[in-house]
Amino acid sequence: MSEGSQAHTPFTSGTTTPNSSHQQNPAQSQKDKVNHLGPDKLTKDQSHDEIARKRAEREAKKRERAEKRARGEDTVPAEGMNAFGFNVSFIKRDLVKLANATSQTLKSRACFTLMTYNVLAQSLVRREGYPDSGEALKWKNRQQVLKAELAHYDPVVICMQECGEEMYDPVFRDFFDSRGYVHHFYKAEDKTHGLLIGAKRDAFELVHKHTLAYDLHLPQNKQVKNQKPEPTNNSGLFTVLKHKQTDTAITLATTHLFWHPKGTTERARQMRLFIEETLATDREQADNGGNIIMAGDFNTEPIDPTYLAATAVDRGTSTSMPDEAESGDQKPFQLNEQGTRIMDESWSSNSAPHPFEESSVDGQPAWRRLIDDIVKLPRLQSQYGEHYRNIHPENTRECGEPKCTNFAPKYRGTLDYIYTVESVHPHTLGRGQDRAAVELAEADHGSASCAAESSKPPSKRMSERIRCSGLLQLPLDSSIEKGQPIEGQFPSDHCCIMAEFEIL
């Protein structure tokens, strides 16, 4: 979801939905000619008339309901309707099991579901941005559908983005309390909405939590494009959960990255900080760590260089020396022509903040080092990107991701992800570390200790310790005619996504 009234429209191909309201009615065109009025003027007048008509219809319904209540009628809302006559039902979707799931998954307590959901901050709602939503935009109606949806899918663990303070307190706070969740909500001081992580108390203990404000972590002693860069107020929320039955520690982090269409470079900077902080949290706070999940609204399409760098199989970097590679046959990550253009256009744009290094590095564009820094980190595995094609191939992009997680009126695309980490090296880079420091630390151990370390059994990869066993399906783009939220369909412009995990 975008900040303010604009929709997030990253560089995409074939994902922006045409606005049908701009198609001219032939009859109306003739009327324009007869009345000698410009079409813009007439459309404006008509829009005011339409708003007045809908307002009159709503008032008439209110009067009718009030009269029925006065006569003692209609005291109990019809099934699926709230007290305001609003349909609080929603489109229900299936959680589909993957082929690798064990037969005991559904009954095993060593299995949990994890949902991430951008719930659309009420403070960002503008009627003109959601022309078809009507009563579905009102918080008194939306909150009931959101709670019904959460109760239906009943996730064991939940991550939320765009949760407004007035949405959390008391609505979501009371909801999660009543359903047995331990939960933590955070928002930046100058932001109207924030992040939430919750987990059911009978399954997990919350053993650690902290936050990171990305604006406070700017490069030191380096030239920046703007000496006083515009703040983004974006942040990350980091937790460690302990699974009570298996005593397994899971590091879980959520974020909502910068939204601006031209802000790809800033999103990459924030993504690097988010990954580094998550890894550092796992290393410093999680006993026998390595079970890492990052979920949220990354405002990043699969064609975005940030996504490509974070999920690339080839982890070599363009600016690294050959001996910096993890192995002799490590291939460098190659950003494609489209990705290079996106980064160049983002860097040259003056419409988004750029609080990072501007000077070139060894003749490379300034943003190249930022992408290389992401490539140096452990590879992220998008659980939908890895598995969704196996359960819903007709709704899958070529890269494996679902076609849409966001169904806003002016934009449709994939912005929400559930990531795990492919593997975690004992000296995984984290907060404030660089590769030279890690190499120095390894050298200080001496060859004898290194040899002893290498003789130990290798630590399990992420995919061997927790494993995705199911995914919640997403609606086909063709089945959703209007931008969300819509009464009887979805209560946010994002659809929640959810994965089921087994603890092995």
C-alpha positions in Angstrom: 0.0 0.0 0.0 1.3 3.5 -0.8 1.7 6.4 1.5 -0.9 9.1 1.1 -3.3 8.7 -1.7 -1.0 7.5 -4.4 -0.7 3.8 -5.3 2.7 2.2 -5.4 3.5 1.6 -9.0 7.0 0.1 -9.4 8.5 -0.7 -12.8 6.3 -3.5 -14.0 5.2 -5.1 -17.3 1.6 -5.8 -17.8 0.5 -5.4 -14.1 -1.1 -2.0 -14.0 -4.9 -2.2 -14.3 -6.5 0.3 -16.7 -8.9 2.7 -15.1 -12.2 1.9 -16.8 -13.7 5.2 -15.6 -11.7 7.0 -18.3 -13.4 5.2 -21.1 -15.7 7.7 -22.9 -19.4 6.9 -23.2 -20.6 7.5 -26.8 -23.9 8.8 -25.6 -22.2 11.2 -23.2 -19.9 12.4 -26.0 -22.9 13.4 -28.0 -24.4 15.2 -25.0 -21.1 17.1 -24.7 -21.5 18.3 -28.3 -25.1 19.3 -27.8 -24.5 21.3 -24.6 -21.2 22.7 -25.9 -19.6 21.8 -22.6 -16.1 20.3 -22.3 -16.0 16.6 -21.3 -13.9 17.4 -18.2 -16.4 19.9 -16.9 -19.3 17.5 -17.5 -17.5 14.6 -15.9 -16.8 16.7 -12.9 -20.4 17.7 -12.6 -21.5 14.1 -13.1 -19.1 12.9 -10.4 -20.7 15.3 -7.9 -24.1 14.1 -8.9 -23.1 10.5 -8.5 -21.7 11.2 -5.0 -24.8 13.0 -4.0 -27.0 10.1 -5.3 -25.0 7.5 -3.4 -25.1 9.6 -0.2 -28.9 9.9 -0.6 -29.2 6.1 -1.0 -27.2 5.5 2.1 -29.3 7.9 4.1 -32.4 6.3 2.9 -31.2 2.9 4.0 -30.3 4.3 7.5 -33.8 5.7 7.8 -35.3 2.5 6.8 -33.3 0.5 9.3 -34.1 3.1 12.1 -37.8 2.8 11.3 -37.6 -1.0 11.5 -35.9 -0.9 14.8 -38.5 1.5 16.1 -41.2 -1.0 15.1 -39.3 -3.9 16.8 -38.3 -5.4 13.4 -34.9 -6.3 12.1 -33.4 -6.5 15.6 -31.2 -9.4 14.5 -29.0 -8.8 11.5 -29.4 -11.2 8.6 -26.7 -13.9 8.4 -23.5 -12.4 7.1 -24.6 -8.9 7.8 -23.6 -6.5 10.6 -25.8 -4.1 12.5 -25.3 -1.5 9.8 -26.6 -3.7 7.0 -23.1 -4.4 5.7 -22.1 -7.8 4.3 -19.1 -8.9 6.5 -18.5 -12.1 4.5 -15.3 -12.5 2.4 -13.8 -14.7 -0.2 -12.4 -17.8 1.5 -9.3 -19.4 0.1 -7.7 -22.8 0.7 -4.5 -23.7 2.4 -3.0 -26.3 0.0 -0.6 -28.9 1.2 2.7 -29.4 -0.6 3.9 -32.8 -1.8 6.7 -32.8 0.8 4.3 -32.5 3.8 4.2 -35.4 6.2 0.9 -37.2 6.8 1.0 -36.0 10.5 1.4 -32.3 9.6 -2.2 -31.2 10.3 -2.3 -33.0 13.7 1.3 -32.3 14.8 2.0 -29.6 17.3 5.4 -29.3 15.6 3.6 -27.6 12.8 2.5 -23.9 12.7 1.0 -21.5 10.2 2.5 -18.0 9.6 0.5 -15.2 8.0 1.7 -11.8 6.8 -1.0 -9.2 6.1 -0.9 -5.5 5.1 -4.3 -4.5 6.6 -4.5 -1.0 4.9 -4.0 1.8 7.4 -7.3 3.7 7.9 -5.2 6.9 8.0 -4.2 6.3 4.4 -7.7 5.8 3.1 -8.9 8.4 0.7 -12.3 8.0 -1.0 -11.0 9.2 -4.4 -8.3 6.5 -4.3 -10.9 3.7 -3.8 -13.8 4.8 -6.0 -15.7 1.4 -6.0 -15.3 0.6 -2.3 -18.2 2.5 -0.8 -19.1 1.3 2.7 -16.2 -1.2 2.6 -13.8 1.6 3.4 -15.4 2.5 6.7 -13.5 1.2 9.7 -16.7 0.1 11.5 -17.2 -2.3 8.7 -13.7 -3.2 7.7 -12.7 -4.2 11.2 -15.4 -6.8 11.4 -14.3 -8.4 8.1 -10.6 -8.3 9.1 -11.4 -10.0 12.4 -13.6 -12.6 10.7 -10.9 -13.3 8.1 -8.2 -13.7 10.9 -10.5 -16.0 12.9 -11.2 -18.1 9.8 -7.5 -18.7 8.9 -6.5 -18.7 12.6 -2.7 -18.3 12.0 -0.5 -19.5 14.8 1.9 -16.6 14.0 0.9 -13.3 12.5 2.8 -10.4 11.0 1.0 -7.1 10.2 1.9 -4.0 8.3 0.0 -0.7 8.0 -1.7 -1.4 11.4 -2.8 2.1 12.6 -2.5 2.9 16.2 -6.3 3.4 16.4 -6.7 0.1 14.6 -4.5 -1.7 17.1 -5.9 -0.1 20.3 -8.4 -1.4 21.0 -9.6 -3.5 18.1 -6.7 -5.8 17.2 -5.3 -5.7 20.8 -8.5 -7.0 22.2 -8.9 -9.5 19.3 -5.5 -11.0 19.8 -5.8 -11.0 23.6 -9.1 -12.9 23.4 -7.7 -15.5 21.1 -4.6 -16.2 23.2 -1.9 -14.4 21.4 1.2 -12.7 22.8 1.8 -9.7 20.5 3.9 -6.6 20.1 2.9 -3.5 18.2 5.3 -0.7 17.1 5.1 2.4 15.0 7.6 5.2 14.4 6.9 8.5 16.2 6.1 10.4 13.0 4.1 7.6 11.3 0.4 7.0 11.5 0.7 3.2 11.2 3.1 0.5 12.2 4.0 -3.2 12.5 2.7 -6.1 14.6 4.0 -9.6 15.4 1.9 -12.0 17.4 2.0 -15.7 18.3 -0.3 -18.0 20.1 0.8 -18.5 23.7 0.1 -22.2 23.8 2.5 -22.7 20.9 5.2 -20.0 21.3 7.0 -17.9 23.9 8.1 -14.4 22.9 11.7 -14.3 24.2 13.0 -11.2 22.5 11.8 -8.1 20.6 13.3 -4.9 19.3 13.0 -2.4 16.4 15.2 -0.7 13.9 14.5 2.7 12.3 16.1 2.8 8.9 16.4 6.6 8.8 18.8 6.5 11.8 21.3 4.2 10.0 22.8 6.5 7.3 26.4 6.1 6.0 29.0 7.7 8.2 31.6 10.1 6.7 30.3 9.6 3.2 28.9 12.0 0.7 25.1 11.9 0.5 22.9 13.1 -2.3 20.8 15.3 0.1 22.6 16.7 3.1 19.2 16.6 4.9 17.5 13.7 3.3 13.7 13.4 3.5 12.8 10.9 6.2 10.9 7.8 5.2 9.9 6.7 8.8 10.2 3.0 7.7 11.3 0.5 10.2 11.6 -3.2 11.0 10.4 -5.3 14.0 12.5 -8.2 15.1 11.6 -11.0 17.5 12.7 -14.4 18.7 10.0 -17.0 19.3 10.6 -20.3 21.2 8.4 -23.2 20.1 7.3 -24.7 23.4 7.0 -28.3 22.4 10.3 -28.7 20.5 12.2 -25.9 22.3 13.1 -24.6 18.8 14.1 -20.9 18.5 12.7 -19.1 15.5 13.9 -15.6 14.6 11.0 -13.7 13.0 11.1 -10.2 11.5 8.7 -8.1 9.6 8.9 -4.8 7.8 7.1 -2.4 5.4 9.7 -0.9 3.1 9.7 2.5 1.4 6.8 2.8 -1.0 7.8 5.4 -3.6 7.7 4.2 -7.3 11.1 5.9 -7.9 12.5 4.8 -4.5 14.1 1.5 -5.6 17.6 2.5 -4.4 16.2 3.5 -0.9 14.3 0.2 -0.8 17.5 -1.6 -1.5 19.3 0.2 1.3 16.4 -0.6 3.7 16.4 -4.2 2.6 20.1 -4.6 3.3 19.6 -3.2 6.8 16.6 -5.4 7.4 18.4 -8.6 6.4 21.6 -7.7 8.3 19.6 -6.9 11.5 17.6 -10.1 11.2 20.8 -12.2 10.9 22.4 -10.3 13.8 19.3 -10.9 15.9 19.4 -14.6 15.2 23.1 -14.8 16.0 22.9 -12.8 19.2 19.5 -13.7 20.7 18.4 -17.1 19.4 19.7 -20.3 21.2 20.8 -22.8 18.5 19.6 -20.3 15.9 19.4 -20.6 12.1 15.6 -20.8 11.9 14.9 -17.5 10.3 11.7 -16.1 8.7 11.3 -12.7 7.2 7.8 -11.7 6.2 6.1 -8.5 5.2 5.2 -5.9 2.6 8.5 -5.3 0.8 6.9 -3.0 -1.8 9.1 -4.9 -4.3 8.1 -6.6 -7.5 9.9 -9.8 -8.6 11.5 -7.7 -11.4 13.0 -5.3 -8.9 16.8 -5.5 -8.4 16.4 -5.8 -4.7 14.3 -9.0 -5.0 16.7 -10.4 -7.7 19.8 -9.8 -5.6 18.3 -11.2 -2.4 17.0 -14.4 -4.0 19.7 -15.0 -6.7 21.3 -18.4 -6.7 24.6 -16.9 -8.0 26.0 -15.0 -5.0 29.3 -13.7 -6.4 29.5 -9.9 -6.7 30.6 -7.6 -9.5 32.9 -5.5 -7.3 34.4 -8.4 -5.2 37.9 -9.7 -5.8 38.0 -13.3 -7.0 39.4 -14.6 -3.7 36.4 -13.1 -1.8 34.0 -15.7 -3.3 32.8 -18.5 -1.1 34.2 -21.0 -3.6 36.3 -21.0 -6.7 33.4 -21.6 -9.0 31.1 -19.0 -7.5 29.4 -17.1 -10.4 28.9 -13.4 -10.1 25.4 -12.0 -9.8 24.4 -10.3 -13.1 21.7 -7.7 -12.9 19.7 -7.8 -16.2 19.2 -4.8 -18.5 15.8 -4.0 -17.0 17.1 -4.1 -13.5 20.0 -1.9 -14.4 17.6 0.6 -16.0 15.4 0.6 -12.9 18.4 1.4 -10.6 19.7 4.1 -12.9 16.3 5.8 -13.1 15.8 5.5 -9.4 19.2 7.0 -8.6 18.7 9.9 -11.0 15.2 10.7 -9.7 14.8 13.8 -7.5 11.3 12.7 -6.3 12.5 10.2 -3.7 15.0 10.4 -0.8 18.5 9.1 -1.4 20.3 9.1 2.0 23.3 7.0 1.0 26.7 7.1 -0.7 26.7 8.9 -4.0 30.3 8.7 -5.3 31.2 6.0 -7.7 33.2 2.9 -6.6 36.0 1.7 -9.0 34.1 3.2 -11.9 30.9 1.3 -11.0 27.6 3.2 -10.5 27.1 4.2 -6.9 24.1 1.8 -6.4 26.1 -1.2 -7.6 27.9 -1.5 -4.2 24.4 -1.5 -2.5 23.3 -4.4 -4.7 26.6 -6.2 -4.1 26.1 -5.9 -0.3 22.8 -7.7 -0.6 24.3 -10.4 -2.8 27.1 -11.0 -0.1 24.4 -11.9 2.4 22.9 -15.4 2.6 20.3 -16.1 0.0 16.6 -15.6 0.8 14.1 -18.2 -0.3 10.6 -16.9 -1.0 8.3 -19.7 0.0 5.7 -18.7 -2.6 8.4 -18.3 -5.2 9.8 -21.8 -4.5 6.5 -23.7 -4.2 3.5 -21.8 -5.5 3.8 -23.1 -9.1 3.3 -26.6 -7.7 -0.1 -25.9 -6.3 -1.5 -23.1 -8.5 0.4 -23.0 -11.8 -2.3 -21.0 -13.6 -1.8 -18.1 -11.1 2.0 -18.1 -11.2 4.5 -15.8 -12.8 7.5 -17.1 -14.8 9.7 -16.6 -11.7 7.4 -18.7 -9.5 5.8 -15.9 -7.5 2.0 -15.5 -7.5 0.7 -12.9 -10.1 -0.8 -10.6 -7.5 -0.8 -10.0 -3.7 -2.1 -6.5 -4.1 -5.4 -5.6 -5.8 -5.6 -1.8 -5.4 -7.7 0.2 -7.8 -4.7 1.8 -9.6 -2.1 -1.0 -9.2 -2.0 -4.8 -9.1 1.2 -6.8 -8.5 3.2 -8.9 -6.1 4.6 -7.0 -3.1 4.2 -9.4 -0.1 6.6 -12.2 0.7 7.5 -14.9 3.2 11.3 -15.5 3.1 13.4 -18.1 4.8 17.2 -18.2 4.7 18.9 -20.9 2.6 21.8 -21.4 5.0 23.5 -19.6 7.8 27.3 -19.6 8.0 28.8 -19.6 11.5 30.2 -16.1 10.8 27.2 -14.8 8.9 27.5 -11.1 8.2 25.2 -9.1 10.4 24.7 -5.6 11.8 27.7 -3.4 11.1 30.0 -6.2 10.0 32.1 -6.4 6.8 33.8 -9.3 5.2 37.3 -8.1 6.2 36.3 -8.1 9.8 35.0 -11.7 9.6 38.2 -12.9 7.8 40.3 -11.2 10.6 38.2 -12.9 13.3 38.6 -16.3 11.6 42.4 -15.8 11.3 42.6 -15.0 15.0 41.2 -18.4 15.9 44.3 -20.0 14.4 44.6 -23.0 12.1 44.3 -25.6 14.9 40.9 -24.3 16.0 39.8 -23.9 12.4 40.7 -27.5 11.8 38.7 -28.6 14.9 35.8 -26.6 13.7 35.8 -28.1 10.3 35.8 -31.6 11.8 32.5 -31.0 13.5 29.3 -32.1 11.7 28.0 -29.3 9.6 25.1 -27.3 11.1 21.8 -28.0 9.4 20.6 -25.7 6.7 17.5 -23.7 7.2 15.5 -26.0 4.8 16.5 -29.1 7.0 15.3 -27.6 10.3 12.0 -26.0 9.4 10.2 -26.8 6.1 7.3 -25.2 4.3 4.5 -27.8 4.0 1.6 -25.7 2.7 0.6 -22.3 1.2 -2.6 -20.3 1.2 -3.9 -19.8 -2.4 -4.4 -16.3 -3.9 -7.3 -15.3 -6.1 -6.8 -15.1 -9.8 -6.3 -11.6 -11.1 -9.1 -12.2 -13.7 -11.6 -13.1 -10.9 -11.2 -9.8 -9.1 -12.9 -7.2 -11.3 -12.7 -4.1 -9.0 -10.0 -2.7 -6.9 -10.2 -3.8 -3.2 -11.6 -3.4 -0.6 -15.0 -4.5 -1.8 -18.0 -5.6 0.2 -18.2 -9.4 0.3 -14.7 -9.8 -1.2 -11.6 -8.5 0.7 -11.2 -5.9 3.5 -7.8 -4.6 2.4 -6.2 -3.8 -0.9 -3.6 -6.5 -0.1 -4.5 -10.2 0.3 -3.0 -11.9 3.2 -0.5 -14.7 2.4 0.2 -17.6 4.7 2.6 -20.6 4.9 2.5 -23.7 7.0 5.8 -24.8 8.4 6.9 -28.1 9.9 9.6 -28.2 12.6 11.8 -31.2 11.9 
